[in-house]
Amino acid sequence: MSGWPYNTTAWKKLRKLKLATSPLCEDCLRINRVVTANHVDHRHAVSQGGPAFPPLNGLASLCHPCHSAKTARSPEAGAVRTSKPRRGCTADGLPLDHRHPWAASPEHEKSLRAGRSTPPSKENR
């Protein structure tokens, strides 16, 4: 976080406002974890043509582990970029990475609608 736009007063004010309005990690909230956010991330990277100072819904409040995991899977990671899904799961057995193949499966959606928090059996996949 060293160059433009991160070293500007406008970014510092925008970052402070985002953390004040969304003080918890948005990715952790999706998996029912309550963790304080300490990073503000552009949903569409500036290096990929995104606006430097987007509206608040163009930013994400994240904790350090979620920000690091997101950055490692984005174009900014360069040669060390990974395409692997984020490792781990919730206490209910749901993948941490919402882009994980199982999380995107129709069976997962059915189990959520049915109120089950565990993955469907192999016969139903």
N, C-alpha and C positions, 0 to 999 in steps of 0.2 A: 504494500500500500504506500508506495513512495512517490509516484509521479502524478501528473495531471490525470484526472480531476481530484484525486484524493488529498492533495495538499492545498486545496482551496478552501476559503471560508464558507463558500456556498455548500460544498460537500459536507463539511464538518457540521453545519447547521442542519442539513437534510438528514445526516446520519443520526444526530441527536434526536431529531423529531421522530424518525422511524423507530428508534429504540424506546422513546417515550410512549409512542402509541402502540407498539407491539413489543413489549419487554421480554416475551418468552420465545424460545426457539420454535419456529413454525414447523419444521420437519419433525421435531420431537413431539409436538402437540398432536400431529397426525397419528402417532402411535401411543397416545395417552401418557406421555412422559412430560413432566413439568420441569423445564430447564431454562435458566436465564440466558437470554441471547446477549452476545457481546460482539457480534459481527453483523454488518449490514452488507448484503450481497445484491448485485444487479441481477434481476431475473434474466435479462438479455444483456450479455456482456458488452461493455463499451468497445472492446477490441473486435467484436463481431458486428459492430454497427449499431449497437443499442445506445439510447440516449445517456449522456453523462449524468444528467440530473432529472431522472424520471419522476412521475408522480409516485406517491407512497406505495401504490399497488404494483409498481414496477420494481420494487425492492423487497428483499426477504430478510427478516431478522433470524439469525442463526447462531447456535452455540459453536464453539471452536471445532469439535469433532464433525459436526454436520457440514460446516463450511469447508473444512479440509477434504471431506469425502466428496462434496459437490465439485470442488475445484480440481481434484484429482481425476474427475471424469469429464471435465470440460476442455474445450480447445486451448484454454490458457495454460494447461499443464504441459503442452508441447510434447517433447519426445517421451516423457515419463507418464503420459496419459494412459489410463487404464479403461478398459471397457467392461471389466468385471462388475457384477452387481455388488452393492455394499453388503458386507458380511454381517450376519447376525439376524436375530429375530426377536420379537416381543415375547412377553411371558405367555401370550396366547398362541405362539407359534407362527405369527405372521411375519413375513420378511421385512426388515428395516427399509430396504430399498423398494420404493413403490414401482420402480421400473423392472423389478425382478420378474422373470418369466412366470413364476407361479402366482405372483401378486396380480398379474394382468390376465390371468386365465379366467374363463367363464365359470369354472368350478369354484374359484375363490369368490367371485361375485355372488354365486348361488349360496355359498356357505355363509357369507355376510348377511344376505337377505333372510336366510333361514335362522339367523341368530347364533350360528355356530362360530366359535372362534378358533377351531382347529382345522387343519387342512383336510380336504376330503380324502377318503381312502383311495388306494391305488385302483380299485375296480371302477371307481367313478371318474377317474381322470381320463 
